[in-house]
Amino acid sequence: MPATSSSFRDGRGFDRMLVWITLTFLIVFSAFPLAYNILMSFQSVDLFTLASFDRPFVGLDNYKEVLTNSATDIIVKNTIVFVLLSVAAQLVIGFGLALFFQQRFPGATWLRGLFLAGWILPGLVVGAVWSWILAGDFGVLNWVLQTLGLTDDKIFWLSDPTNSLYSVIIANVWIGVPFNMILLSVGLSAIPDDVYEAAELDGAGRVWRFLTITLPLMRAQLGAVISLGIIFTLQQFDLFAALTQGGPSNGSNVMQYWSWELSFQDYRIGQGSAVSVLMIIVVIGVAAIYVRSTRHEHAA
Amino acid sequence: MLRDERLSQYALLIVALALVAAYLFPVYWMYVTALKTGNEITAWPPTFWPANPDFAAAEVWQRMQMATYLKNSAIIAVGVTVIVVVLGTGCGYALARVRSRWMDVVLFSILMMQVLPSSLMITPIFVAFSQVGLLDYPRSAVILAQAAKVLPFYVVLTRATFVQVPKELEEAALVDGNTRIGAFLSINVPLARNGILVAALLIFLQSLGEYVYSRSLIQNRALQPATVGLQSFMGPNTSDWQGVMTYAAIYVTPIILFFVLLQRQIVSGLTSGALK
C-alpha cells in the first residue's frame, strides 16, 4: 500500500489515477448505457417490462420489425438526404465565406468570428426562430421569395410533407456554416503566401490557383470538416423537435428522431433501441475513420 | 495605387458587413418580432422595424414562468460544468503529458464517446436510470447524463491547452520537492487557466441549451429547463409569436453577450480542440 500511495504522489500512478477518474465516470454513464442499449435491442421492452431486470429475449424481432416497418423506407431516405444536403451546403457556403474572409480588409477576423453566434445558440431557440421565419402565412422567407419573384404562391415549408425536410435542412445549414467556415479558415491561413505568388508569376489565374493549390493543400481540412459535419448532422435532434416533429406523416422524420419517437411516444422501447444501435454503428464508423485519418496526418 | 488598395479594402468591408447582416438576420428577426404586437406580426408585407415597439418582457416573464425555467437551466448547466471540470481537467493534463499505446487507446475511446448522439443514448439511459431510481431526482439525472455527453469534448479541449504548457516548469517544481499533485495544481492548472476557462464556458453554454435529456427525463413542469419550456409554448398552431420570440430573446441575450465579449477566445479554443 505505501508503494502505491507514493506512486500517486511522485510517479506514473498519478497520471493513471487522473485518467481513471474520467474513465470511471464515462464507463458508468456512457459505455454501460451503450452496452445496455445493445442488450435491450434483443429484448421485448415496453412500459410493463420497463422496471424488470428479467425481460424476455426476442432475438432479432426488434430489428425485423423496425426494418420492415412501412415508414422505414422514407425515414432512411430522409436521413440520407438530410445528411448529404446539409453537409454539402454547409461545406460550399462555409468554404466560400472562408475564402472571402481570407482577404485583407479592416475587421476581417472579428467579423468572421461573429458568424459563430449562430453556432452557440441553443438548437431549440434556433428552431423556434426558423419556424417563425418559415411560417406559411406570415413568414418572412415567403415574402422575400415573392419579392424576388422566385415564387408566386406562399410555400408551406413546415406543413407540406414535400417541403418539411428541406425546412429542417435550411435551419441545420444555418447552424453548421460557421463551424465549417472557421475550421476551413484555419487551414487556409496555414497555406504560405509565396506558393500563390509563385503560381501567379507563372501566369496561373484565380480559378486555376484554387483548383491546383488550395484544394489539394486543404485535403486534410476538408476531410475533417466533412466527417465532423456528418457527425453533427446525425446528432441533430432539437431542430426536428422545434420545427416539424418529424411530420407531417414522417415527411421530415430521420433515424435519430425516430429512435426517440419509438421509445418515448410509442413506448416500443426495444425497437427504439434497435434503431439507436444501428445509427450508433454508423456514427462510430464515421468517427473512427476520421480519427484514424488525422492520426496518419500527425504521424507523417 | 495606394488609394486603389484602400478603396478595394472598403469595398470588401462593405460586402463583409452585408454577409454578416444576412447571416445574422434570424437573430435580428427574433428581436424585432419580440417588439411587435399581434396586428403587426400578421401584417403583409412584414414590417422590418416595429411601428409601435411593445416591450412584453415583463408580461412574458410572468405568464410563461420564465424565472422557474431559467433557474432550472442554470442549475443543470452549473451542475454539468462543475462535474466536468472536476473530473476532466486532470485527464486532459495526463493525456497531454504521457505518450504511450495505452494512452492512445484511452484517447481513442474518449473521442468515440464524444460523438454518441444524445437522442440515441437517451433510450438506454432512461431505462437504466428508472430502474435504479435516479428518475426520482430528474434534474440530477439530466446533469449526470449531460456531463457524460460533454466530458469527452472538455477533455479534448483541455488536452490541447496542456500540450502548450512547457514541461520544464513542472520538472523544476518536482526537483524542488513538490509532489505531482502539488505541481499539477500550482504550476500546470494556473498556466492553462485561459484554456480551461474557455472550455468550461463552452460546456456551460452547451448545457444551458440542453434539450433531449431534459425533455425525456423530467416530467415535472416545475423542474424543466428553458428549452423544454419554450417547446411547450410552440404548439403546431402557435399564433403568439411575440410571446415565443420575447421568451427566446430573454433566454439567449445573456448567451449572445457572453459570446461577443469572449469571441476571440471561443474561436481559438474551438479550432484547437477540433483539429488536434
HADDOCK unambig.tbl for C-alpha pairs under 7 A between the chains (distance, minus, plus):
assign (segid A and resid 9 and name CA) (segid B and resid 179 and name CA) 5.34 0.50 0.50
assign (segid A and resid 9 and name CA) (segid B and resid 180 and name CA) 5.36 0.50 0.50
assign (segid A and resid 9 and name CA) (segid B and resid 181 and name CA) 6.50 0.50 0.50
assign (segid A and resid 10 and name CA) (segid B and resid 179 and name CA) 5.74 0.50 0.50
assign (segid A and resid 10 and name CA) (segid B and resid 180 and name CA) 5.31 0.50 0.50
assign (segid A and resid 14 and name CA) (segid B and resid 180 and name CA) 6.97 0.50 0.50
assign (segid A and resid 15 and name CA) (segid B and resid 94 and name CA) 5.17 0.50 0.50
assign (segid A and resid 18 and name CA) (segid B and resid 90 and name CA) 5.12 0.50 0.50
assign (segid A and resid 18 and name CA) (segid B and resid 91 and name CA) 5.14 0.50 0.50
assign (segid A and resid 18 and name CA) (segid B and resid 94 and name CA) 6.69 0.50 0.50
assign (segid A and resid 19 and name CA) (segid B and resid 91 and name CA) 4.63 0.50 0.50
assign (segid A and resid 19 and name CA) (segid B and resid 94 and name CA) 6.63 0.50 0.50
assign (segid A and resid 21 and name CA) (segid B and resid 87 and name CA) 6.16 0.50 0.50
assign (segid A and resid 22 and name CA) (segid B and resid 87 and name CA) 5.48 0.50 0.50
assign (segid A and resid 22 and name CA) (segid B and resid 88 and name CA) 5.73 0.50 0.50
assign (segid A and resid 22 and name CA) (segid B and resid 91 and name CA) 6.34 0.50 0.50
assign (segid A and resid 26 and name CA) (segid B and resid 148 and name CA) 5.82 0.50 0.50
assign (segid A and resid 29 and name CA) (segid B and resid 145 and name CA) 6.50 0.50 0.50
assign (segid A and resid 29 and name CA) (segid B and resid 148 and name CA) 5.87 0.50 0.50
assign (segid A and resid 30 and name CA) (segid B and resid 148 and name CA) 6.15 0.50 0.50
assign (segid A and resid 33 and name CA) (segid B and resid 124 and name CA) 5.26 0.50 0.50
assign (segid A and resid 33 and name CA) (segid B and resid 125 and name CA) 5.76 0.50 0.50
assign (segid A and resid 36 and name CA) (segid B and resid 124 and name CA) 6.19 0.50 0.50
assign (segid A and resid 37 and name CA) (segid B and resid 124 and name CA) 5.08 0.50 0.50
assign (segid A and resid 50 and name CA) (segid B and resid 127 and name CA) 6.61 0.50 0.50
assign (segid A and resid 51 and name CA) (segid B and resid 131 and name CA) 5.37 0.50 0.50
assign (segid A and resid 105 and name CA) (segid B and resid 9 and name CA) 5.02 0.50 0.50
assign (segid A and resid 105 and name CA) (segid B and resid 12 and name CA) 6.56 0.50 0.50
assign (segid A and resid 105 and name CA) (segid B and resid 13 and name CA) 6.20 0.50 0.50
assign (segid A and resid 106 and name CA) (segid B and resid 13 and name CA) 6.77 0.50 0.50
assign (segid A and resid 113 and name CA) (segid B and resid 263 and name CA) 6.55 0.50 0.50
assign (segid A and resid 113 and name CA) (segid B and resid 267 and name CA) 6.83 0.50 0.50
assign (segid A and resid 115 and name CA) (segid B and resid 20 and name CA) 6.81 0.50 0.50
assign (segid A and resid 117 and name CA) (segid B and resid 256 and name CA) 6.83 0.50 0.50
assign (segid A and resid 117 and name CA) (segid B and resid 259 and name CA) 6.95 0.50 0.50
assign (segid A and resid 121 and name CA) (segid B and resid 252 and name CA) 6.92 0.50 0.50
assign (segid A and resid 122 and name CA) (segid B and resid 209 and name CA) 4.42 0.50 0.50
assign (segid A and resid 124 and name CA) (segid B and resid 227 and name CA) 6.22 0.50 0.50
assign (segid A and resid 125 and name CA) (segid B and resid 248 and name CA) 6.13 0.50 0.50
assign (segid A and resid 129 and name CA) (segid B and resid 26 and name CA) 6.56 0.50 0.50
assign (segid A and resid 129 and name CA) (segid B and resid 30 and name CA) 6.14 0.50 0.50
assign (segid A and resid 138 and name CA) (segid B and resid 42 and name CA) 5.77 0.50 0.50
assign (segid A and resid 138 and name CA) (segid B and resid 44 and name CA) 6.92 0.50 0.50
assign (segid A and resid 140 and name CA) (segid B and resid 46 and name CA) 6.70 0.50 0.50
assign (segid A and resid 143 and name CA) (segid B and resid 45 and name CA) 6.80 0.50 0.50
assign (segid A and resid 183 and name CA) (segid B and resid 271 and name CA) 6.21 0.50 0.50
assign (segid A and resid 231 and name CA) (segid B and resid 115 and name CA) 6.69 0.50 0.50
assign (segid A and resid 235 and name CA) (segid B and resid 117 and name CA) 4.75 0.50 0.50
assign (segid A and resid 237 and name CA) (segid B and resid 119 and name CA) 6.61 0.50 0.50
assign (segid A and resid 238 and name CA) (segid B and resid 211 and name CA) 6.82 0.50 0.50
assign (segid A and resid 242 and name CA) (segid B and resid 231 and name CA) 6.47 0.50 0.50
assign (segid A and resid 256 and name CA) (segid B and resid 119 and name CA) 6.08 0.50 0.50
assign (segid A and resid 256 and name CA) (segid B and resid 120 and name CA) 6.22 0.50 0.50
assign (segid A and resid 257 and name CA) (segid B and resid 119 and name CA) 6.94 0.50 0.50
assign (segid A and resid 259 and name CA) (segid B and resid 120 and name CA) 6.68 0.50 0.50
assign (segid A and resid 260 and name CA) (segid B and resid 119 and name CA) 6.15 0.50 0.50
assign (segid A and resid 260 and name CA) (segid B and resid 120 and name CA) 7.00 0.50 0.50
assign (segid A and resid 263 and name CA) (segid B and resid 123 and name CA) 6.43 0.50 0.50
assign (segid A and resid 272 and name CA) (segid B and resid 123 and name CA) 6.98 0.50 0.50
assign (segid A and resid 273 and name CA) (segid B and resid 123 and name CA) 6.43 0.50 0.50
assign (segid A and resid 276 and name CA) (segid B and resid 120 and name CA) 4.95 0.50 0.50
assign (segid A and resid 280 and name CA) (segid B and resid 116 and name CA) 6.78 0.50 0.50
assign (segid A and resid 284 and name CA) (segid B and resid 112 and name CA) 6.31 0.50 0.50
assign (segid A and resid 287 and name CA) (segid B and resid 112 and name CA) 6.64 0.50 0.50
